[in-house]
Amino acid sequence: QVQLVESGGGLVQTGGSLRLSCAASGRTFSSYAMGWFRQAPGKEREFVAAINWTDNTYYADSVKGRFTISRDNAKNTVYLQMNSLKPEDTAVYSCAARLGGPMSKLHTQYNYWGQGTQVTVSS
């Protein structure tokens, strides 16, 4: 079993920044893709960004130019740097791990999920 733990969420003003972290533990894998998703109350889960362990990245159009996904191989940790935050970014952000395949925007293709961390952007 793989355990994913997110941290770094909080409340910020419009235009502010947050850095989310996702630490993986429980098992060691030679390669896996990681993704960030978000879900607001009453809304469907939305893809945000993904990265594999060879440093390829993929972003949703809504966050391109504002968010940056990165990784630290030594710490088995993936980060999501969020800049120029907007109220519409308010959601619970969850990280997910996909084993045995490339990065994807489809939540059904990820095997393990964290509990999520709340991000709130005030007007």
Secondary structure as GFF3:
##gff-version 3
##sequence-region A 1 123
A	DSSP	beta_strand	3	7	.	.	.	ID=ss1
A	DSSP	beta_strand	10	13	.	.	.	ID=ss2
A	DSSP	beta_strand	18	25	.	.	.	ID=ss3
A	DSSP	beta_strand	32	39	.	.	.	ID=ss4
A	DSSP	beta_strand	46	51	.	.	.	ID=ss5
A	DSSP	beta_strand	57	59	.	.	.	ID=ss6
A	DSSP	beta_strand	67	72	.	.	.	ID=ss7
A	DSSP	three_ten_helix	73	75	.	.	.	ID=ss8
A	DSSP	beta_strand	77	82	.	.	.	ID=ss9
A	DSSP	three_ten_helix	87	89	.	.	.	ID=ss10
A	DSSP	beta_strand	91	99	.	.	.	ID=ss11
A	DSSP	three_ten_helix	107	109	.	.	.	ID=ss12
A	DSSP	beta_strand	112	113	.	.	.	ID=ss13
A	DSSP	beta_strand	117	122	.	.	.	ID=ss14
###
